[in-house]
Amino acid sequence: MKPAQIVLALGLTVLAHSVAVHALPATAADAEVAFVSIRNGNAHIFLSDGRGNDRALTAGESVNLQPSWSPDGARIAFTSNREGVNKVFVMDAQGGEARRLTSDDAIETTPSWSPDGSAIAFYSRGAASDQVELRIVELASGKHVSIVGNGLDKGPDVPAWSADGKRIAFPGLGASGKSEIWVVERDGSNLREVSANASKRTKGQPSLSPDGSQVAYVADMRGTIAIFVTDLATGESRNLTVGVEASHENPRWSPDGKQLLFSSSRDDEGRTRMDIFVMNADGSEVRNLTRHPHEDFNAQWSGDGQRVVFNSLRTGTSQIFALDVASGETLRVSENTSHDLEFAARPASQ
């Protein structure tokens, strides 16, 4: 099991009950990341300044996962079981006291900030319920919207906001019992499933285009995992990786909406090792960014879209690297002998 899969397994359990590298230059604040590390025995949230300097934001005998930056870079939301049940917490990025987002006893996972920083979306299951819902909490008022919809479980992948904050895409069970991609307005209206015509099998890992008009996601095509894009106005779904007998993971739109970043085994002869790729939004001009003999996965854009941040096993453990898209130079963000796992890249400066 990959290190990233270990963290995902932890999250799902809670919800269900050496190559030469370089330090990042001093001007590369956009490579700052919040990430999960197990270097101290427990899973804790750390902050890297992108220059090889790490500091712990959480401590103690608890499991802390799923960091998410506020759009202004001032706060970090994450999940923690420090009070006996998994809850969403918020803390200042400079450190200090972590504050619970809600006061109830529901199990919570996978926080995701709205682009204006005024709300957080996450998955929630009440203590007396067997159903996982999507919840959106307004930070100023504490008011929330619960997306129950078809009465089937939502999640587990991170809820994806459109850049204007009006729309969210997320995975959830459909009538067939398979995971589909759903889209809903911020106020809970116009909930609809948008992926059933892509395949009859499981879908996940949605990413909304910056303008909110399209959603990218992966779909199981029986033997391969393909990347699809669905136009939300027309309902048309296109397989951007048709004919490629390989696995594809985590498609993510570039900040300008012109490209998709993803991981894939398409260039590995055995179809088992992932590299990081980028392609145009229409599926053309696919380019392998890493092409490394060891596993590279879980890629995200830096806030300004000039770098790609990703996990890699190239040093023997899962560490975090950044790659300059223009030059191809690979830079090391975190460095220790244990595993540094899921992360969130700091948003662009406001």
C-alpha positions in Angstrom: 0.0 0.0 0.0 1.3 3.5 -0.9 1.9 6.0 1.9 -0.9 8.1 0.4 -3.2 5.2 0.5 -2.3 4.6 4.2 -3.6 8.1 5.0 -6.7 7.6 2.9 -7.4 4.3 4.7 -7.1 6.1 8.1 -9.6 8.7 6.9 -12.0 6.2 5.6 -11.8 4.2 8.8 -12.6 7.3 10.9 -15.5 8.2 8.6 -16.9 4.7 8.6 -16.8 4.4 12.7 18.8 8.9 -3.6 18.9 11.4 -6.4 20.4 14.9 -6.2 17.8 17.5 -5.3 18.0 21.2 -4.5 16.6 23.4 -1.8 13.9 25.9 -3.0 15.2 29.4 -3.5 14.3 32.1 -0.9 11.8 33.6 -3.3 9.7 30.5 -3.7 7.1 31.1 -0.9 4.5 29.7 -3.3 6.0 26.2 -2.6 5.0 26.5 1.1 2.9 23.5 2.1 1.0 22.2 5.1 1.4 18.4 5.2 1.0 15.3 7.3 4.1 13.6 8.7 4.5 10.5 10.9 8.1 11.3 11.8 7.2 11.6 15.5 5.2 8.4 15.7 1.8 10.0 15.4 0.3 11.7 12.3 0.7 15.4 12.8 0.3 18.6 10.7 3.6 20.3 9.7 4.3 23.4 7.8 7.2 23.8 5.4 8.4 27.2 4.2 9.6 25.6 0.9 13.2 26.1 1.9 13.8 22.9 3.8 12.5 24.3 7.2 9.7 22.4 8.8 7.8 23.0 12.0 5.0 21.1 13.7 1.6 22.7 14.1 0.0 19.9 16.1 1.4 17.6 18.8 0.3 15.0 21.3 -1.2 11.5 21.2 -3.6 12.1 18.3 -4.1 11.6 14.6 -4.2 14.8 12.6 -5.0 14.6 8.9 -6.3 16.4 5.8 -4.8 19.9 6.0 -6.5 22.6 4.0 -5.3 26.2 3.7 -7.6 29.2 3.9 -7.4 31.2 0.7 -5.5 34.0 2.4 -2.9 31.6 3.8 -3.6 32.7 7.3 -5.4 29.6 8.7 -5.4 25.8 8.2 -8.3 23.5 8.7 -7.7 19.8 9.4 -9.2 16.8 11.0 -8.2 15.4 14.4 -9.3 12.7 16.8 -7.9 14.5 19.8 -11.2 14.6 21.6 -12.1 10.9 20.9 -14.0 11.5 17.7 -12.8 12.8 14.4 -13.7 16.5 14.1 -12.7 19.4 11.9 -10.4 22.0 13.6 -9.1 25.4 12.5 -5.9 27.0 13.6 -3.7 29.9 12.6 -0.9 29.0 10.2 1.6 30.5 12.6 0.5 28.1 15.3 -1.5 28.5 18.5 -4.7 26.9 19.7 -6.8 24.7 17.4 -10.5 25.5 17.5 -13.3 23.0 16.7 -15.4 24.1 13.8 -18.7 22.6 15.2 -19.9 21.8 18.7 -21.9 18.6 17.9 -20.7 15.0 18.3 -20.8 14.1 14.5 -17.8 12.4 12.9 -16.2 14.9 10.4 -13.7 14.5 7.6 -12.1 16.2 4.6 -12.4 20.0 5.2 -12.3 22.2 2.1 -12.3 26.1 2.2 -14.5 28.2 0.0 -12.5 30.4 -2.3 -13.5 33.5 -0.4 -12.6 32.0 3.0 -16.0 32.4 4.5 -17.1 28.8 4.6 -15.7 25.2 5.0 -17.3 22.2 3.3 -16.7 18.7 4.8 -18.3 15.3 5.3 -20.3 14.6 8.4 -22.0 11.6 10.0 -24.1 12.1 13.1 -23.6 9.8 16.1 -27.1 8.3 15.7 -26.9 8.2 11.8 -25.5 5.7 9.3 -25.5 8.3 6.5 -22.6 10.5 5.5 -23.7 14.0 4.3 -21.9 17.0 2.9 -22.1 20.0 5.2 -21.2 23.6 4.5 -20.5 25.8 7.5 -20.5 29.6 7.3 -17.7 30.7 9.6 -19.1 34.1 10.6 -22.6 33.0 11.6 -22.1 29.3 12.3 -25.0 28.5 10.0 -24.7 25.4 7.9 -26.3 23.7 5.0 -26.5 19.9 5.0 -26.6 18.1 1.6 -28.5 14.9 2.1 -30.1 14.6 -1.4 -30.7 11.1 -2.4 -30.1 9.7 1.1 -26.9 7.9 0.2 -23.4 8.4 1.5 -21.3 11.3 0.3 -17.5 11.4 -0.1 -14.8 10.5 0.6 -12.7 12.7 -1.8 -12.1 16.4 -1.0 -15.2 18.6 -1.9 -14.1 20.7 -4.9 -15.2 24.4 -5.1 -15.5 26.4 -8.2 -13.3 29.5 -8.2 -16.3 31.8 -7.6 -17.4 29.8 -4.6 -20.9 29.2 -6.0 -20.7 25.5 -6.7 -19.2 22.3 -5.2 -18.5 19.0 -6.9 -18.1 15.8 -4.8 -18.3 12.0 -5.0 -21.3 10.1 -3.6 -23.2 7.0 -4.0 -25.7 6.8 -6.9 -28.9 4.8 -7.3 -26.8 1.9 -8.7 -24.7 1.7 -5.5 -21.6 2.9 -7.4 -19.8 6.2 -6.6 -20.8 9.0 -9.0 -19.9 12.7 -9.3 -22.4 15.1 -7.9 -22.6 18.9 -8.2 -24.6 21.3 -5.9 -24.9 25.0 -5.4 -23.5 26.5 -2.3 -26.9 27.1 -0.8 -27.8 23.4 -1.3 -29.9 23.8 -4.3 -29.8 22.1 -7.7 -28.2 18.9 -6.5 -27.5 16.6 -9.5 -25.5 13.6 -10.6 -23.4 14.4 -13.6 -21.3 11.3 -14.4 -23.6 8.3 -15.0 -23.1 8.5 -18.8 -19.3 8.2 -18.5 -19.3 4.6 -17.4 -21.3 2.2 -15.3 -18.5 1.7 -12.8 -17.1 3.8 -9.9 -16.0 7.5 -10.3 -14.1 9.8 -8.0 -11.6 12.5 -7.4 -13.6 15.4 -8.9 -12.1 18.8 -9.8 -14.2 21.8 -10.9 -12.8 24.0 -13.6 -12.1 27.6 -12.3 -15.2 29.0 -14.1 -17.4 26.2 -12.7 -18.5 25.0 -16.1 -16.8 21.6 -16.2 -15.8 18.9 -13.8 -12.9 16.5 -14.3 -12.8 13.2 -12.5 -11.6 9.6 -12.8 -13.7 6.6 -13.9 -13.2 2.9 -13.6 -13.3 1.5 -17.2 -12.8 -2.2 -16.2 -9.1 -2.6 -16.3 -8.1 1.0 -16.7 -8.8 4.2 -14.8 -9.6 7.0 -17.2 -10.0 10.8 -16.9 -13.3 12.3 -17.9 -14.5 15.8 -18.2 -18.2 16.6 -18.1 -19.7 19.9 -19.4 -22.2 20.9 -16.8 -24.4 22.9 -19.2 -24.8 20.2 -21.9 -24.1 17.1 -19.8 -21.7 15.9 -22.4 -18.9 13.7 -21.0 -15.6 13.2 -22.8 -12.9 10.5 -22.1 -9.6 12.5 -22.3 -7.5 9.3 -22.0 -9.4 7.1 -24.4 -7.2 4.3 -25.8 -4.6 4.5 -23.0 -4.5 1.2 -21.1 -3.2 2.6 -17.8 -4.3 4.1 -14.5 -4.9 7.8 -14.0 -5.3 9.7 -10.7 -6.3 13.1 -9.3 -6.9 15.3 -12.3 -6.6 19.0 -11.2 -7.3 22.1 -13.2 -4.6 24.7 -13.5 -5.5 28.1 -12.0 -6.1 29.5 -15.5 -8.3 26.5 -16.5 -6.2 25.7 -19.5 -4.5 22.5 -18.3 -5.1 19.4 -16.2 -2.5 18.0 -13.9 -2.6 14.2 -13.1 -0.7 11.1 -12.1 -0.5 8.1 -14.4 1.2 4.8 -15.0 0.9 5.3 -18.8 4.7 5.6 -19.3 5.6 2.6 -17.1 6.1 -0.6 -19.0 4.5 -2.6 -16.2 1.7 -0.1 -15.7 2.4 0.0 -12.0 4.6 3.1 -11.3 3.1 6.6 -11.5 4.6 9.7 -12.9 3.2 13.3 -12.9 1.7 14.5 -16.2 0.1 17.6 -17.6 -2.2 18.0 -20.6 -4.4 20.6 -22.2 -7.9 20.8 -21.0 -9.1 19.0 -24.2 -6.7 16.1 -23.6 -4.1 17.2 -26.1 -0.3 17.6 -25.7 0.2 15.2 -22.8 3.6 15.8 -21.2 5.4 13.7 -18.6 6.8 16.1 -16.0 8.8 13.8 -13.8 9.8 10.6 -15.7 11.5 9.1 -12.7 12.2 5.4 -11.9 10.5 5.8 -8.5 6.9 6.5 -7.7 5.6 10.1 -8.1 2.0 10.8 -7.2 -0.6 13.1 -5.6 0.3 16.2 -7.6 -1.1 19.7 -6.9 -0.5 23.1 -8.5 1.3 25.8 -6.5 -0.9 28.8 -5.9 0.5 30.7 -8.9 0.4 27.7 -11.3 4.2 27.9 -12.0 5.1 24.9 -9.9 3.8 21.4 -9.3 4.0 20.0 -5.8 3.8 16.2 -5.4 4.7 13.2 -3.2 7.5 10.9 -4.3 9.1 7.7 -3.1 12.4 8.5 -4.8 14.3 8.8 -1.5 13.0 5.6 -0.1 10.2 7.2 1.9 7.3 9.4 0.9 8.6 13.0 0.7 7.3 16.2 -0.9 8.9 17.7 -3.9 8.2 20.7 -6.2 8.9 21.0 -9.9 9.2 24.2 -11.9 6.9 23.7 -14.9 8.9 26.0 -17.2 12.4 24.7 -16.4 11.7 21.2 -15.2 13.9 21.6 -12.2 12.9 19.4 -9.3 13.2 20.9 -5.8 12.8 19.1 -2.4 10.3 20.6 0.0 10.4 18.2 3.0 13.3 16.0 4.2 13.3 13.3 6.9 13.7 9.6 7.2 10.0 8.9 7.9 7.0 9.5 5.7 5.6 12.9 4.8 2.2 12.3 3.3 -0.9 14.2 2.2 -0.4 17.9 1.8 -1.9 21.2 0.7 0.0 23.8 -1.2 -0.3 27.4 0.1 -2.7 29.5 -2.1 -1.3 32.4 -4.1 -0.8 35.6 -2.2 -4.0 37.7 -2.2 
